[in-house]
Amino acid sequence: MTVLTPEDLLTQLRWRYAVKKFDATRRVSETDWQALEEALVLTPSSFGLQPWRFYVITSQEIRDQLPAISWNQSQVRDASHVVVFAIRSPFTDEDVDRFVVRTAEVRETPVEKLAGFRNLMVKAIDQIARAGQIEAWATFQVYIALGNFMTAAAALGIDTCPMEGILPDRYDELLGLREAGYRTVVVATAGYRAPDDKYALLAKVRYPTDEMIVRL
């Protein structure tokens, strides 16, 4: 198995930045994109429940409509791929049961043997829901997926830009997400930086490591 060295990893993380201008003529290869989609699917989540769906937009007809609902940012039009990170809304006990069935299928075990695990998850989800925090909980999970996606892309030398400057309700309307039981949270664009994107040359501004990392 090929493993990145620590220096390789840091080199790619130092190389990445939030691209402001993509090269609209360049596209991510199908092989690389399949790897990024799999990275999204492999993202960890609370209990493994995966309260999300990822909408990959490659249709230029749809993408031409996105700047108007994305604060007129060009990345959603010019990047190779656009990913809409959406949460399951509402997330209910039925979603837990669906995950239990999937677990039984993958691990080749009777559903009945997972009853204790199922009840533990239902209790936790019900407590979160009663506290009025179920959508916040799901949103936190989505941001794990966003970070995983961006890191995986950087490892492959693919540029990204996370975008909260969008109108989520308009995305939901355009893509029919509400009818499908999902709600837009954040968008990420992926592709390759334009040669004249001035932001690529700016030094990355971070606080010193010894200020940000506390070793106890």
C-alpha positions as a printed NumPy array, in Angstrom:
array([[  0.   ,   0.   ,   0.   ],
       [  1.352,   3.419,  -0.986],
       [  1.251,   5.912,   1.874],
       [  1.916,   9.64 ,   1.74 ],
       [  4.936,  10.721,   3.711],
       [  4.361,  13.413,   6.352],
       [  6.171,  15.914,   4.142],
       [  4.078,  14.942,   1.105],
       [  0.915,  15.521,   3.09 ],
       [  2.021,  18.897,   4.403],
       [  3.224,  19.975,   0.971],
       [ -0.243,  19.374,  -0.476],
       [ -2.023,  21.084,   2.421],
       [  0.241,  24.109,   2.083],
       [ -0.41 ,  24.108,  -1.679],
       [ -4.193,  24.159,  -1.388],
       [ -6.203,  27.349,  -0.969],
       [ -9.792,  28.433,  -1.539],
       [ -9.686,  28.994,  -5.288],
       [-11.369,  32.19 ,  -6.402],
       [-10.981,  31.66 , -10.132],
       [-11.035,  28.264, -11.843],
       [ -9.731,  27.367, -15.288],
       [-13.018,  26.651, -17.057],
       [-11.25 ,  24.654, -19.772],
       [ -9.869,  21.975, -17.454],
       [-11.805,  19.001, -16.114],
       [-11.024,  16.499, -13.377],
       [-10.456,  13.041, -14.869],
       [-13.115,  10.392, -14.356],
       [-10.668,   8.243, -12.369],
       [ -9.806,  11.067,  -9.989],
       [-13.425,  12.093,  -9.619],
       [-14.541,   8.569,  -8.775],
       [-11.901,   8.546,  -6.033],
       [-13.241,  11.836,  -4.63 ],
       [-16.805,  10.528,  -4.67 ],
       [-15.644,   7.434,  -2.804],
       [-13.83 ,   9.679,  -0.307],
       [-17.162,  11.395,   0.364],
       [-18.89 ,   8.059,   0.898],
       [-16.099,   6.905,   3.239],
       [-16.406,   9.981,   5.471],
       [-16.994,   9.072,   9.136],
       [-20.159,  10.249,  10.883],
       [-21.852,   9.976,  14.274],
       [-22.795,   6.296,  14.794],
       [-22.011,   5.921,  11.075],
       [-25.532,   7.206,  10.317],
       [-24.508,   9.367,   7.336],
       [-27.3  ,  11.992,   7.623],
       [-26.417,  13.502,   4.259],
       [-26.486,  13.296,   0.499],
       [-23.992,  14.794,  -1.958],
       [-25.335,  16.279,  -5.181],
       [-22.684,  16.442,  -7.908],
       [-23.504,  19.015, -10.576],
       [-21.757,  18.748, -13.922],
       [-24.619,  19.965, -16.113],
       [-23.592,  23.314, -17.571],
       [-27.235,  24.275, -17.961],
       [-27.73 ,  23.985, -14.213],
       [-24.38 ,  25.505, -13.338],
       [-25.073,  28.605, -15.421],
       [-27.947,  29.296, -13.021],
       [-25.83 ,  28.973,  -9.881],
       [-23.922,  32.302,  -9.738],
       [-27.225,  34.175,  -9.317],
       [-27.94 ,  32.172,  -6.147],
       [-24.301,  32.148,  -5.   ],
       [-23.602,  35.841,  -4.46 ],
       [-22.478,  36.068,  -8.119],
       [-19.396,  33.943,  -7.471],
       [-17.985,  32.432, -10.66 ],
       [-16.565,  29.233,  -9.148],
       [-19.903,  27.426,  -9.354],
       [-19.999,  28.065, -13.098],
       [-16.343,  27.576, -14.034],
       [-15.102,  24.714, -11.844],
       [-14.963,  21.195, -13.198],
       [-17.435,  19.88 , -10.611],
       [-19.802,  21.355,  -8.045],
       [-20.828,  19.389,  -4.963],
       [-23.852,  20.402,  -2.919],
       [-23.614,  19.051,   0.632],
       [-27.14 ,  18.425,   1.916],
       [-28.503,  17.079,   5.184],
       [-31.363,  14.645,   5.624],
       [-34.29 ,  16.79 ,   6.771],
       [-35.949,  15.692,   8.92 ],
       [-33.768,  12.896,  10.239],
       [-35.981,  10.367,  12.035],
       [-36.077,   6.902,  13.566],
       [-36.871,   5.566,  10.104],
       [-33.446,   6.702,   8.953],
       [-31.892,   4.818,  11.863],
       [-33.821,   1.685,  10.875],
       [-32.626,   2.027,   7.288],
       [-29.04 ,   2.166,   8.523],
       [-29.582,  -0.901,  10.708],
       [-30.872,  -2.855,   7.707],
       [-27.856,  -1.74 ,   5.668],
       [-25.501,  -2.762,   8.494],
       [-27.069,  -6.201,   8.681],
       [-26.704,  -6.576,   4.922],
       [-23.059,  -5.5  ,   4.755],
       [-21.95 ,  -7.448,   7.835],
       [-24.103, -10.471,   7.031],
       [-25.799, -10.583,  10.404],
       [-29.491, -10.826,  11.361],
       [-31.212,  -7.498,  11.959],
       [-32.47 ,  -8.863,  15.28 ],
       [-28.911,  -9.053,  16.607],
       [-28.572,  -5.308,  16.091],
       [-31.568,  -4.42 ,  18.259],
       [-29.437,  -3.1  ,  21.114],
       [-27.38 ,  -0.931,  18.754],
       [-30.562,   0.287,  17.09 ],
       [-32.157,   1.266,  20.394],
       [-29.001,   3.109,  21.482],
       [-29.015,   5.175,  18.298],
       [-32.757,   5.887,  18.459],
       [-32.436,   7.084,  22.057],
       [-29.567,   9.416,  21.129],
       [-31.323,  10.808,  18.051],
       [-34.584,  11.321,  19.956],
       [-32.734,  13.248,  22.675],
       [-31.095,  15.48 ,  20.075],
       [-34.451,  16.027,  18.351],
       [-36.238,  16.909,  21.613],
       [-33.529,  19.491,  22.271],
       [-34.297,  21.031,  18.872],
       [-30.779,  20.273,  17.656],
       [-31.275,  17.549,  15.067],
       [-30.529,  19.757,  12.044],
       [-27.532,  21.306,  13.815],
       [-26.255,  17.78 ,  14.555],
       [-26.645,  16.763,  10.907],
       [-24.961,  19.981,   9.759],
       [-21.931,  19.263,  11.958],
       [-21.65 ,  15.868,  10.247],
       [-21.733,  17.473,   6.791],
       [-18.764,  19.662,   7.641],
       [-16.747,  16.539,   8.445],
       [-17.495,  15.395,   4.899],
       [-16.513,  18.788,   3.488],
       [-13.134,  18.705,   5.226],
       [-12.528,  15.126,   4.125],
       [-13.378,  16.017,   0.525],
       [-11.045,  19.013,   0.446],
       [ -8.147,  17.084,   1.983],
       [ -8.615,  14.17 ,  -0.42 ],
       [ -8.71 ,  16.584,  -3.358],
       [ -5.524,  18.318,  -2.226],
       [ -3.787,  14.946,  -1.936],
       [ -4.639,  14.357,  -5.61 ],
       [ -3.512,  17.829,  -6.689],
       [ -7.09 ,  18.978,  -7.321],
       [ -8.179,  22.461,  -6.291],
       [-11.298,  23.2  ,  -4.273],
       [-13.231,  26.089,  -2.809],
       [-15.717,  25.689,   0.063],
       [-18.646,  28.068,  -0.374],
       [-21.107,  29.184,   2.268],
       [-21.913,  32.317,   0.271],
       [-24.985,  30.766,  -1.283],
       [-28.769,  30.955,  -0.934],
       [-29.551,  27.455,   0.391],
       [-33.318,  27.685,  -0.121],
       [-32.8  ,  28.611,  -3.768],
       [-30.473,  25.637,  -4.217],
       [-33.147,  23.421,  -2.678],
       [-35.698,  24.803,  -5.1  ],
       [-33.499,  24.466,  -8.176],
       [-32.432,  20.894,  -7.4  ],
       [-35.699,  19.664,  -5.875],
       [-34.023,  18.791,  -2.587],
       [-36.942,  19.445,  -0.243],
       [-39.121,  16.997,  -2.133],
       [-36.374,  14.397,  -1.752],
       [-36.128,  15.033,   1.998],
       [-32.856,  16.969,   2.015],
       [-31.685,  20.532,   2.617],
       [-28.64 ,  22.391,   1.286],
       [-25.949,  23.336,   3.809],
       [-22.768,  24.195,   1.907],
       [-21.201,  23.871,  -1.543],
       [-17.714,  22.878,  -2.664],
       [-16.293,  23.46 ,  -6.14 ],
       [-13.464,  21.367,  -7.537],
       [-11.188,  21.665, -10.539],
       [ -7.988,  23.506, -11.355],
       [ -6.955,  27.057, -10.54 ],
       [ -6.755,  29.611, -13.32 ],
       [ -3.173,  30.758, -14.054],
       [ -4.153,  34.353, -13.276],
       [ -5.874,  33.72 ,  -9.935],
       [ -3.902,  36.167,  -7.818],
       [ -4.954,  34.457,  -4.605],
       [ -2.802,  31.442,  -5.471],
       [  0.311,  33.519,  -4.794],
       [ -0.721,  34.891,  -1.419],
       [  1.007,  33.531,   1.666],
       [ -1.224,  31.358,   3.831],
       [ -2.025,  33.209,   7.061],
       [ -2.141,  30.962,  10.124],
       [ -1.333,  31.507,  13.786],
       [  1.859,  29.795,  14.983],
       [  1.534,  26.082,  15.684],
       [  2.665,  26.453,  19.292],
       [ -0.165,  28.939,  19.834],
       [ -2.863,  26.786,  18.238],
       [ -1.782,  23.344,  19.503],
       [ -1.857,  22.78 ,  23.253],
       [ -0.072,  19.629,  24.388],
       [ -1.156,  18.391,  27.809]])
